[in-house]
Amino acid sequence: MDQIDLNMVFGFLAIAGVAYLLSGASTPTTSETLASAEEKIGRLDLAAREQVLAALQDKKKILAIKIFREATGGTLREAKVAVEKMARDLKYASAPIT
């Protein structure tokens, strides 16, 4: 691309960013995302839950997120938050009691 094309691209991106901010669109807060993720964890069927947990035990977090998204239809952010929560729960559940 020559310089003119790059300037047009950056100009478009700047305008799109300003339009997004002015539209009042907002992303969910962390607590809203966590609540949504927990709700989706509760709806996860047994087979999908086992697949996610197996992927986590194999240290394959991205695969676990992919499985979760396919099973629930959730967003990437919800899936990431949910899988991270499941990983923490798995870690605490398997920790030895002292």
C-alpha positions in Angstrom: 0.0 0.0 0.0 1.2 3.5 -0.7 1.1 6.3 1.9 -2.3 7.6 0.7 -4.0 4.3 1.2 -2.6 4.0 4.7 -3.8 7.4 5.6 -7.2 6.6 4.4 -7.2 3.4 6.5 -6.1 5.1 9.7 -8.6 7.9 9.1 -11.4 5.4 8.7 -10.3 3.6 11.9 -10.3 6.9 13.8 -13.7 7.8 12.6 -15.1 4.4 13.4 -13.6 4.5 16.9 -15.1 7.9 17.6 -18.5 6.8 16.3 -18.3 3.7 18.6 -17.6 5.9 21.6 -20.4 8.3 20.8 -22.9 5.5 20.3 -22.8 4.8 24.0 -22.0 1.2 23.4 -20.5 -0.5 26.4 -18.8 -3.7 27.2 -20.0 -5.7 30.1 -18.3 -5.2 33.4 -16.1 -7.9 34.9 -18.9 -8.9 37.4 -21.5 -9.1 34.6 -19.2 -11.3 32.5 -18.4 -13.5 35.5 -22.1 -13.8 36.3 -22.9 -14.7 32.7 -20.0 -17.2 32.6 -21.1 -18.9 35.8 -24.6 -19.2 34.4 -23.2 -20.8 31.3 -21.1 -23.2 33.4 -24.3 -24.3 35.1 -25.9 -25.0 31.7 -22.9 -27.0 30.4 -23.8 -30.6 29.7 -21.8 -33.4 31.3 -19.9 -34.4 28.2 -18.8 -30.9 27.4 -17.9 -30.3 31.0 -15.7 -33.4 31.0 -14.1 -32.3 27.7 -13.3 -28.8 29.1 -11.8 -30.3 32.3 -9.8 -32.8 30.3 -8.4 -30.1 28.2 -7.5 -28.1 31.3 -5.8 -31.1 32.9 -3.7 -31.4 29.7 -2.8 -27.7 30.0 -4.7 -26.9 26.8 -6.5 -23.7 27.8 -7.3 -22.5 24.3 -8.9 -25.9 23.4 -10.9 -25.7 26.6 -12.2 -22.2 25.6 -13.1 -23.5 22.1 -15.0 -26.4 23.5 -16.8 -24.2 26.0 -17.8 -21.7 23.3 -19.1 -24.4 21.0 -21.1 -26.0 23.7 -22.7 -22.8 25.1 -22.7 -20.4 22.2 -21.0 -17.8 24.6 -18.7 -15.0 23.6 -15.0 -15.4 23.7 -14.8 -13.2 26.8 -17.5 -15.3 28.6 -15.7 -18.5 27.6 -12.3 -17.3 28.8 -13.7 -16.1 32.1 -15.7 -19.4 32.6 -12.7 -21.6 31.7 -10.4 -19.7 34.0 -12.9 -20.1 36.8 -13.2 -23.8 36.0 -9.4 -24.1 36.1 -9.3 -22.4 39.5 -12.0 -24.6 40.8 -10.2 -27.7 39.4 -6.9 -26.6 41.1 -8.6 -26.1 44.4 -10.6 -29.3 44.2 -7.4 -31.3 43.5 -5.2 -29.6 46.1 -4.3 -31.8 49.0 -5.9 -31.0 52.3 -3.4 -30.1 55.0 
